[in-house]
Amino acid sequence: MITATSQNFNVSDLGYYGQFGGAYIPEMLYPNVEHLRSVYLDIIAEPSFQEEFYSLLRDYVGRPTPLYYAKRLSDFYKTKIYLKREDLNHTGAHKINNTIGQILLAKRLGKTRIIAETGAGQHGVATATACALMGLECVVYMGAVDIERQKPNVERMQMLGAKVVPAMSGSQTLKDATNEAMRDWITNPTDTHYIIGSVVGPHPYPDMVTRFQSVISEEIIAQLREKEGCEAPDYVLACVGGGSNAAGAFYHFLDNNDVQLIAVEAGGKGVNTGFSAATTALGKPGVLHGSMTYLMQTQDGQVVEPFSISAGLDYPGIGPIHAHLFASGRARFESITDDEAMIAGKFLSRTEGIIPALETAHALAYLEKLGAKQHEIVVVNLSGRGDKDLQTYIEGAQERPHH
């Protein structure tokens, strides 16, 4: 059941998490966003919606995903490490949880055309998949740079019948693809639903995406009860770009202060090198893509281009829920460099026979610095599989952590 946690970390009626969130949008988009805001909670709560959503998650996506005890990894780090296997979902990542939810919502709103933005391509693939399943037209905006570095995912989207449109402006990455998608939505307000892939954008998107992804932490609780006889781990680790996999993995633990929530950002070549995407270390409050959040920006408020070896973390902001978790101190935000992530991805591959997405490898790399005790339980949200990143892994060098 998609329920809300207590007021503290839940979104307010006006769409804010603390001081972050809201809907800072052009007037042309106001009718779309306002209509969505006024109906989404009622639609999601309908028994027929819940039933269809959960049956598709079970029979089509393959949920629940396993909570896997990684014995060799646990022995190496001398603690209990569980991997939440979102990489085993249909399409290979957590993104499908949200696209299934939003496509059901779009159908109930009478929309016939779906648009999306994508960075690493996983959200694009998940959107194209859901559209093929429901017989809806699909257009995916993707930065020209990302199209080059994530070719297998582009081909998958096209195979599924989606039209992939390159974003040629700016750095030609995720931020620019999002800009293009928003322009499209302004032009086609009546028949089109925009499926945002992360917990970013104007209210109600951050809350809506969080609710669809909260199935992750919902399952973790039930699985830990069965495996460990407890309902909460000591730590939950997840990577954060916009932050949808982290929002889902943290959701049901937000009010339990005994659970340490650790969000791992992309440090790129190093936080102070000018080539980084570590938003909380480098950013300050500002408005990006329709919400007030932490944002990497110049003195005069221009967006600073982020940098990460991982296309899915290459984003200059974070979702407003994460901005609030950071500002309130509820979650710890750490950063991991490209090199550290590469080592961690290869290490998991050779230790557990699981090739993680480069995004996920950032969270895994933080195990090196976590210092968890032997009896403590650590859950790492394994947000996606690494097929799309094989070329990058192969070209990289080092093999194992300096433990």
N, C-alpha and C positions, 0 to 999 in steps of 0.2 A: 504493500500500500504506500503510495507517495504522500507522506504526511509532512507537516512542518515541524521544525524544532522550535524551542522557546524563542521569545521575542528578541533576545540578545543578539543572536547571530542570524535571525531570519530577516527577510526583507520587510521594510515598513510598507504601509499602504501607499505611500508616495514613491516607493521603489528605491528606498535607500537602505544601505547597510551602514549604520553610523552616519558618517558624513559623505559616504561614497555611493555612487549609483545614479539614480534619476534617469530622465529621458531628455537629453539635449539634442534636439533633432530639428531639421528644417521643417518649415510649416507644411510643405508638400507631403511630408511623411506622417504628420500628426494624425490624420484620420486612420491610417493603417495601424499605427502603433497603439493608438488609443482604443481602437476596436479590439485589438488583440488583448490589451490589458483588461478590458472590461469583461471578457468572456473566458480567458484561458483557465482560470481556477475552476469555474463551474464545469467546463468541458472535461478537464482532467479528472475531476471528482466523479463524473458519471459512471455508474457501475458498468455500463456497456463499453465505455472507453477503457476502464481498468481491465476489464476482462479481455478485450482485444489486445491491449498493450502487453499484458503479461503472457497471454498465450503465444503471441508472436515472439516475445523474448525467449520463451521456452522452446517452441517448436521450430522457429526460423533462425533465431540468433544463436541458440544453443546454451541458454542460461539454465541454472546457475553456472557460472564459471568456477572451476576448482580453486580452492585455497590450498596451495601445494606447500608441504613442508620441505624446504630445500636443505637436505641433510649435509651435503658436502659444503655448501656455502655457510651453513650454520656452524659446522666444525671449524671452518677457516676463521670466521669472525667470533667464535666462542660465544654465541648467543642463539636464540631460537628465531629463525627467519622463515616466514611464510610469504609466498608469492601469490598475489591475487591475479589469476591468469586471464586478464582481459584480452590477451593476445590470442586466446582460443575462441573468441567470438567470431561468428561469421563476418567476413571482411578483415579480420585480423587486428581489431583495436576496439576500444571502448566507444568510439564515435557512433556506432550503430545504435546504441541504447537511445541516444538523443534523436537520431534521424527517424527512427521508428515512431517515437513519441510525437515528433513534430509533423510527420506525414499524416498521422491519424488526425491530428488537430487541423491540419490544412484541409483535409477531406471534409471534415465537419464544418469548416468555414466556406466550403464550396469553391476552393481554389483549384485551378486546373494546371497551373504552371509553377514550377519550383525553381528558385535560384539559390546558390550557395557560394561561399568563398572557401578556398582551401589553401593550406601551406604545404604540409608534407604530402597532401593528397588523400590522407586517410578519411577525412571528413567528406571530401569530394566523392570518394568511392562509396562511402556509406550512404550519402545522399542519392547518388546514381542508383545504388542498389534498391533503396526504399522506393524510389520513383519507378523503377522497372517493376517492382513488386506490385505497385498500386496503379500502374499504367498512366503516370503523369509525365508531362514534358519536363526536362531537366537541363538547366544551364549552370555550369560551374565556372566561376572566375578564379583564375590562378595566376600568380606572378610569373612573368616570362622566365625569370631565373629559376624559380621552383619547378617549372615545367621541364627545364633541362635536367635538374638534379633529381627529379622524382619520376622519370620516364615510365617505369612499370605501372605506377598508379594512374598516369594519364591514359595509358593504353587500356587499363581496366575500366576507367570511366567511359571511354569511347565504346568499348565492347558492350557495356551495359546500356548504351544508347544516349548517354549524356553528350551535350555539346560543351567542349572545354574552350573558354575564351581567355587568351593571354592578357594580363594587365601589363601595359607597357610603360606606365608612369613611375616616377620615384625610383625606389630601389628594386622595383619589379618583384616584390615578395608579398607576404601575407597582408600587410597593412594596405598595400595598393590594390590587392584583389578585393579586400573588404570595401574600399572606396568605390570600386567599379560596381560591386554588387548593390551597394546602397543607391548609386545613380540609377541602376536598372529598376530598382524597386520604386523609386520616385516616378519614373516614367510609366511603369505598369502597375499602378496600385490596386486595380480591381480584381484581376484574375491571378495575381502572383503572390505566393508566400515565400518569404526569405527565411531559409533555415540557417540560422547562425550556428556555427559548430562549437563555440566555446561559451564560457560564462561571461561574455562581453556584450557590448551593444546597449541600446536603450532598454529600460524596464519595459516589458516584463521578461526580456530574454535571459538575463543572468539567473533569475529565479527559476524560470521554466526549464532551462538546460540543467540547472543544479538538481531539480526535482527528478528529471528523467534519469540523470546519472546516479542519483542517490540509491538506486538498486544495488550499487557496488558495496556500499557500507552496510546496507540492509542484509546482504548475503554474508558479509564478513562476520557479523554478529552471530548469525545462526551457525555458521561453519566453525567459529571458535568455540561456541558452546559445545559442539559435538567433539571437537578435537582436543580441546584444552580444559573444558569444563568451566570456561569463563566467557564473558560476553564482550570483553574489550582487550585489545593489545596494550602494551606499554607505549609503543610508537606506531604511527602510520606515516610512511614515506611516500611521496608522489612528486613527479616532476610538474613544473608549472610553466606554461607559455601564457595562454589566456587563462587556463586552469580548470578545464572541465573534468578531467580525470581526478584531479586533486579534490575538487569540490564534491564529487561523488563519493570518493573514498573517505573524506573527512565528515560528511554530512551528519551521520547518526552519532558521531562522537563529539560534536561541537560543544555540547553542554557537559561533557564528562572531562573535567580538568585533570583526571589521572592519566588521560591519553595524551601523549605529546604528539602534536601534528607538525610534520616537517615538510615544508614545500621547497623543492629544489629547482632553482632557476638556472638558466644557461649563462655561465660566466664567459663563454666564448674563448678568446685568447687570454683572458684575464680581466678582472673587473675594471682595472684602471688603464687598460691598453687602448681604449677607444674602439675596441672590437668586442662588444659584449651585449648580452640581452638580459643582464641582471637588474630587472626593473626596480626592485625595492632598494638595492644598494645605490643605484644611480638616479632614480626618478624622484619626482615630487608631484603633489596633486595637480591634476589638470584634466581636461576633457578630451577623450578620444573615442571615436566611433559611437557617440551618443551617451556616454556616461562619464561621471566624475570618478577618477581612479588615480592610481600612481602611474606615472608616465615619464619615460625618458625624453627630456626636452631641453632646448637651449634656454638661455636667460630670457629671451623674448618669446618663449612659448612655442618655438618650432620643434616638431618631432625629430628626435635624434634617431638616425638609422640604427636598428639593432644588428647584432651579428651573432650567429651561432652556426656550428657545423650541422645542427639539426634544424631542418626546415620547419618543423612543428613548434619549435620554441623561439623562433626568430621573430619576435613580436615586441614592440616598444612599450607595451603596457601589461597590466594584469586585470583580471575580472574584478569588479568592485567588491565582491564577497571576500576576495583575497586581500584587497587593499585594507578592508576592515579587519580581517584576521591579523594582518601585519601591524596595523596601527594600534590595535587593542592588545597586541602581544599574545593573542590566543594561539597563533601558529608561529613557528620559527621559519624564517626564510633564509636559505643558504644558497650558495652558488657553486657550480662545478664547471671546470674548464672543458673545452673540447677534448683535450688530451686525456683528462681523467675519465671522461665519459667513454671514450674509445677503448681505454684499458678495461673499464668495468664491463662493457658490452662483450668484449672478447673473453673476459674471465668467466662471465656467466655461461657463455656458449660452451666453454671447455670444462666447466665445473659441473653444470647441471644439464647440458645438452639442450639449452633453450637460447635461441638467438633473439635478443630483445631489440626493439626499436631504439634508435639513438636517443630519442626523447627519454624513454624509460631508463636508459643507461645512465643518465644524469642522476636519477634517484638511487640507482644501485651503487653508483660511485660514492654516494654519501655514507654508505655503510662503513667505509674506511675511516670516517671521522666521527661516527656516531658514539662509539664507546659504550654500547649497550652491555649490560651484565649477563652472565651465563643463564640465569633463570628468566630473563626478561623476554617478552614476545614482541617481535618486530614484524609488521606487515608492510611489504613493499607492493604498491599497486603496479603490476606489470602491464602498463597501459596499451602496449601494442607489440607486434612481432617485427623482427628486423629484416624481413625479405627486401623491403624497399631501400634499405641502407647497406646492402651487402657490398656494393662497389666502394662506398666510403670506408667501410671496415677494412676491406682488402687493401686499400691504398694506404691506410694508417699503419703505424709501426708497432708500438710497445705491446707486451703480452699480458703482464699480470700486475696487480696492485703492489705497491711497496709496503707490504704489511709487516 
